[in-house]
Amino acid sequence: MSKRKRFLLITALLGYLPGLLITLFALFGYDGLLRSAAQDDFLASMRTNTSLGCQTLRARAPTLLIIGDSHAYSGVDFRQLQQLLPDQRVSGCTMAGLAIDSLDLLTAYMDTNDIYPPAIVLLTSPYEFIDTPIKPTRLQQHRDILNSSSSSITTNAVQALRYLSGQPVFGTTAAHELARLNRHQPQIMRQDPKTVDALMETTRDLNSPTTSFLDLPPARTNAQVISRFCNWIKAHSITLFALHVPESPFMTRLRGNLDWYWNEMARLNTCGTTYHGPLLSRDIDPRHFINRNFSDDYDYSIWTQGTDPEKILPAFDPDHLNPLGARLFSRNLADWLSRNM
């Protein structure tokens, strides 16, 4: 073979190399990426890319699976939880508006894909046990999320291009989220928790989405769905924990008597362990419910006496932890699980 022909052959092969690498990554590399050094970025992305955990269950193959609604993905720092529980492979399937009825969808999906983690933590909130007006819409969204799989070759190829070009594969990076935490933590901790709580209280009589569902009764389907879920848990020898995600003192006062909720949670005692005590809320105070998503243009100066309640109302979320609160809850959760698993 002449030098010119060898040169042309080598040039052609080099031209196909990027495509070959991407194809190999799509076929074989994605699962490994979820369990490699890149897992930090994967876990850090699960707060903002909320369907990521559900869509990667097969690839991640968790030994400890966190499930729940928006209180769960706002309340858990998955990267920190993984660091504190190094013997586990942590992941989550958390979806906005997840209801007890969603458990039927989730277990069907896991059966179809032979996903049976040794331990499941169901993080609960009162909203999961009631019939909200948007529940049918949410259930359809949950079907759509579970029916869309990021293990397809096309999706994996896109992830490969991002990875090879140095872009965030999963939406954000651990370094980026840590930098955000470091920017906002001093401003949050500078606030006085008693003042923050008192100012939250001034919004009590204002209309907000948070208060619109307070008087709804428990869903009539809870008992049947929980019975099916418990039968599934027992059939696959899965260890189940059902744990309440902390809310702000203001939200607790708004809700009033929660005996109905604790009674609904207690149904899960037939197949697991439930807990809603103070160990999970240790060191969490009203400051951990302001600026839920760490917006960089957030005005912390509103948390001073005399601020108009209309300005305070959109500045906090009384039942969803911010990332700093999520770190505290994740520390508490890891501590509790270490003692009880």
Protein Blocks (a to p, Z undefined) as FASTA:
>chain_A
ZZklmmmmmmmmmmmmmmmmmmmmmmmmmmmmmmmmklmmmmmmmmmmmmlmmmmmmmno
pabdceddfklmmmpcfklmmmmmmmbccdddddehiafklmmmmmmmmmmnopacfbdc
ddddfklmpccfklmmmmmmmmmmmmpcckbfklmmmmmmmmmnopafklpafklmmmmm
mmmmmmmmmpcfklmmmmmmmmmmpccfklmmmmpccdfklmmmmmmmmmmmmmnopacd
dddddddfklmmmnmpaklmmmmmmmmmmnmccdfbfklmgoiafklmgoklopakbcfk
lmcghiafklmmmmpcfkbccfklmmmmmmmmmmmmmmmZZ
